[in-house]
Amino acid sequence: MAITSSKVLIASIFVSLLVLQGVQAIIQPNHHVTNSVVVSESSDSSKIDCKGACAERCKLSGRPNLCKRACGTCCAKCNCVPAGTYGNYDACPCYASLTTRNNKPKCP
């Protein structure tokens, strides 16, 4: 009787450890946070569509080609573009911190 209960105890501890390992893998996937943007460790999914994001960002600009070119440069460096057509720089601090040689904001 004592041998059977010890086997059950060992089996239940083993199953509990497996469950804990599975829960930990669900809670902490292979992602890290960079500049308020979640970036996957695999290189395929870490790049955003800069062309599409900048087209949306610059759609109301008076000089859309210039806006898209500057936005594309900023997006390539920061891998993020703030939502909307203006402002929202808090969503992407890297994008907001880039400046020209004259210390003016580079990114639209």
C-alpha positions as a Python dict, from the first residue, in 0.01 Angstrom:
ca = {
    (1, 'M'): (0, 0, 0),
    (2, 'A'): (282, 241, 89),
    (3, 'I'): (459, 172, -240),
    (4, 'T'): (148, 256, -446),
    (5, 'S'): (83, 584, -264),
    (6, 'S'): (445, 695, -307),
    (7, 'K'): (424, 620, -680),
    (8, 'V'): (105, 827, -705),
    (9, 'L'): (272, 1112, -513),
    (10, 'I'): (577, 1111, -744),
    (11, 'A'): (355, 1097, -1053),
    (12, 'S'): (141, 1387, -932),
    (13, 'I'): (452, 1599, -860),
    (14, 'F'): (584, 1522, -1209),
    (15, 'V'): (251, 1618, -1372),
    (16, 'S'): (239, 1940, -1164),
    (17, 'L'): (587, 2036, -1286),
    (18, 'L'): (486, 1976, -1647),
    (19, 'V'): (176, 2193, -1605),
    (20, 'L'): (381, 2473, -1446),
    (21, 'Q'): (631, 2458, -1734),
    (22, 'G'): (347, 2488, -1987),
    (23, 'V'): (190, 2784, -1805),
    (24, 'Q'): (526, 2962, -1786),
    (25, 'A'): (578, 2914, -2162),
    (26, 'I'): (236, 3067, -2230),
    (27, 'I'): (296, 3365, -2001),
    (28, 'Q'): (649, 3442, -2126),
    (29, 'P'): (670, 3377, -2503),
    (30, 'N'): (989, 3453, -2700),
    (31, 'H'): (922, 3826, -2731),
    (32, 'H'): (1090, 4133, -2593),
    (33, 'V'): (974, 4494, -2576),
    (34, 'T'): (1169, 4764, -2757),
    (35, 'N'): (1058, 5128, -2755),
    (36, 'S'): (699, 5039, -2670),
    (37, 'V'): (671, 4807, -2967),
    (38, 'V'): (668, 4432, -2922),
    (39, 'V'): (925, 4275, -3151),
    (40, 'S'): (946, 3903, -3206),
    (41, 'E'): (1288, 3739, -3198),
    (42, 'S'): (1235, 3587, -3542),
    (43, 'S'): (1350, 3827, -3812),
    (44, 'D'): (1053, 3763, -4045),
    (45, 'S'): (784, 3910, -3821),
    (46, 'S'): (992, 4187, -3663),
    (47, 'K'): (968, 4428, -3958),
    (48, 'I'): (655, 4636, -4004),
    (49, 'D'): (522, 4746, -4343),
    (50, 'C'): (690, 5088, -4353),
    (51, 'K'): (554, 5174, -4696),
    (52, 'G'): (194, 5114, -4591),
    (53, 'A'): (234, 5276, -4248),
    (54, 'C'): (396, 5587, -4398),
    (55, 'A'): (133, 5612, -4672),
    (56, 'E'): (-130, 5623, -4398),
    (57, 'R'): (73, 5870, -4190),
    (58, 'C'): (133, 6106, -4486),
    (59, 'K'): (-206, 6087, -4659),
    (60, 'L'): (-303, 6444, -4557),
    (61, 'S'): (41, 6597, -4611),
    (62, 'G'): (84, 6892, -4847),
    (63, 'R'): (408, 6734, -4968),
    (64, 'P'): (332, 6361, -4962),
    (65, 'N'): (650, 6243, -5139),
    (66, 'L'): (876, 6430, -4896),
    (67, 'C'): (668, 6310, -4602),
    (68, 'K'): (681, 5946, -4715),
    (69, 'R'): (1057, 5961, -4773),
    (70, 'A'): (1126, 6106, -4426),
    (71, 'C'): (877, 5871, -4263),
    (72, 'G'): (1031, 5572, -4441),
    (73, 'T'): (1378, 5662, -4314),
    (74, 'C'): (1246, 5698, -3958),
    (75, 'C'): (1047, 5376, -3983),
    (76, 'A'): (1350, 5183, -4108),
    (77, 'K'): (1554, 5301, -3808),
    (78, 'C'): (1284, 5266, -3542),
    (79, 'N'): (1062, 4989, -3684),
    (80, 'C'): (751, 5182, -3582),
    (81, 'V'): (530, 5466, -3705),
    (82, 'P'): (288, 5648, -3473),
    (83, 'A'): (-80, 5606, -3551),
    (84, 'G'): (-272, 5885, -3722),
    (85, 'T'): (-156, 6163, -3950),
    (86, 'Y'): (-3, 6387, -3683),
    (87, 'G'): (126, 6365, -3327),
    (88, 'N'): (100, 6047, -3117),
    (89, 'Y'): (479, 6043, -3076),
    (90, 'D'): (448, 5881, -2733),
    (91, 'A'): (364, 5554, -2909),
    (92, 'C'): (709, 5551, -3070),
    (93, 'P'): (975, 5742, -2870),
    (94, 'C'): (1252, 5650, -3116),
    (95, 'Y'): (1055, 5802, -3404),
    (96, 'A'): (1002, 6120, -3203),
    (97, 'S'): (1367, 6154, -3098),
    (98, 'L'): (1524, 6157, -3446),
    (99, 'T'): (1634, 6504, -3560),
    (100, 'T'): (1793, 6668, -3864),
    (101, 'R'): (2136, 6830, -3862),
    (102, 'N'): (1965, 7155, -3756),
    (103, 'N'): (1807, 6986, -3451),
    (104, 'K'): (1458, 6996, -3603),
    (105, 'P'): (1232, 6689, -3583),
    (106, 'K'): (1313, 6458, -3873),
    (107, 'C'): (1004, 6241, -3867),
    (108, 'P'): (661, 6363, -3978),
}
